[in-house]
Amino acid sequence: MSFENDDDLPELFKKRRAQSKGPFSGDMDNMFREVEKMVEEEFRRFQENGIKEYVRERKLPDGSTVKEFGPFVYGYSMKIGSDGKPDIREFGNVRKSREGPEVKDEREPLVDVVDNEKDVHVVVELPGVEKTDIKLYGTEDSLTISVDTSPYKYYKEVELPAKTRVKEAKSTYKNGVLEVVIPKLEPSGNPKGDLIDIS
């Protein structure tokens, strides 16, 4: 798969390029070219390694084993940061390695971090799990989100953009979306972190 000219682009990219005309159009074009290269490279590696690399065996309660494919989850979110530069974040359970794409048991969920004046707002997509399955730990400058259930496993360490008062954090989980709001503060507190209750 290659995109030599605009006619070869998927419809989504054509629309984005058409919308990106203006004073920053050169930056937007460069950003979309980089994304196109990333996608093209992942497909090429996947084809080279073949689907055999992604077959897993699962043991059943009776002792027999079954072969399973995937699940394969890979995606990215893209937004313009406060500095005006593109911020591209990957998520899923497919990661790059020297041998090609590697499928992990744990998925990296899609996370969005908003740095407000008085607090930091973190939104995490965790579809398919119960509130009681989520383990949420925080320090003054990071959050760790993990879920270890069958069949859903998620793990993500989030670096916060400012020092926070993690003991005053408020979080909710509804319809597969975890929201955490943490007030900002100068450094102090427990460097090992504290457990955050989810309401």
Sequence and secondary structure as in RCSB ss.txt:
>XXXX:A:sequence
MSFENDDDLPELFKKRRAQSKGPFSGDMDNMFREVEKMVEEEFRRFQENGIKEYVRERKLPDGSTVKEFGPFVYG
YSMKIGSDGKPDIREFGNVRKSREGPEVKDEREPLVDVVDNEKDVHVVVELPGVEKTDIKLYGTEDSLTISVDTS
PYKYYKEVELPAKTRVKEAKSTYKNGVLEVVIPKLEPSGNPKGDLIDIS
>XXXX:A:secstr
    SGGGS HHHHHHHHHT STTHHHHHHHHHHHHHHHHHHHHHHHHH GGGGEEEEE TTS EEEEE    EE
EEEEE TTSSEEEEEEEEEE  TTS EEEEEEE  EEEEE SSEEEEEEE TT  GGGEEEEEETTEEEEEEE S
S EEEEEEE SS B GGG EEEEETTEEEEEEEB SS S TT EE    
